[in-house]
Every structure is written in structure tokens, then in C-alpha cells.
Amino acid sequence: MTLTPQSIASGQQNAQIGTDLVLETDTMRVWHLRLAPGETIPPHRHDRPYFWTVLTDGKGVSRFDDGQVVPITYKIGDTKNFADLTPSTGFVHDLSNTGDSDLIFVTVEFNTEGKTS
């Protein structure tokens, strides 16, 4: 099942990319994301450079605003960087934990203009 137009519109307004904001400065935000088996983080937007690192093995599925539904297998230490992301190249997605143990990530989001949203 893909994201609905309503969930995409809601996600475009949602800047909460993790479950806990643990640090915020003028130039970055650090998030923790913890999803129990079966849990989903609601659709949210990514519109600035960021990277994530996963701290646990696990499985998930992410639904994107372009209609993609992507199953993912994570291994401890996997890291993905989105260095060139901007408001014009941003995207909306959600993430569901389809595995049988918690998925835990640390995500660092950068603000190149010195303002956070």
C-alpha cells in the first residue's frame, strides 16, 4: 500500500524525523528513532542534508511520496548520507518496523542556513 495524498500532505508539514530530539543547535539536530516491531513513524519530510546510522539489525519498509514502497534489511552500523538534499529535492516517507526486534537509529540533520524548522 502506498502513501495517500492526505498522508503526503501531512508529511510535508511534519519535520519530526525521529522519536526523540536529543540535541538542537543553530546548525544541526540530532534525533533518536526507536521503533518496536510493528510500529511506524508517521510520514515526515526530509528537506535538508542529513545522515542516519542504524544501531540494531532489523527489517523495515518505507513508503515514499513518489509511490515507491521499499523493503529494507538493516545491519548494525549501516549508514546513509543525503548530503545534497534541499527543500526543492526533499521527500516525504514513513518507516515501519517489519522485523521482530526494535529498530534503533541515530539521525543527524544539518541546517546550512543556521535555522531549524
Buried (B, 14 or more C-beta within 10 A) or exposed (E): EEBEEEBBBBBBEBBEBBBEBEEEEEEBBBBBBBBEBEEBBEBBBBBBBBBBBBBBBBBBBBBBBEEEEEEBEBEEEBEEEBEEBEEEEBBBBBBBBBBEEBBBBBBBBBBEEEEBE
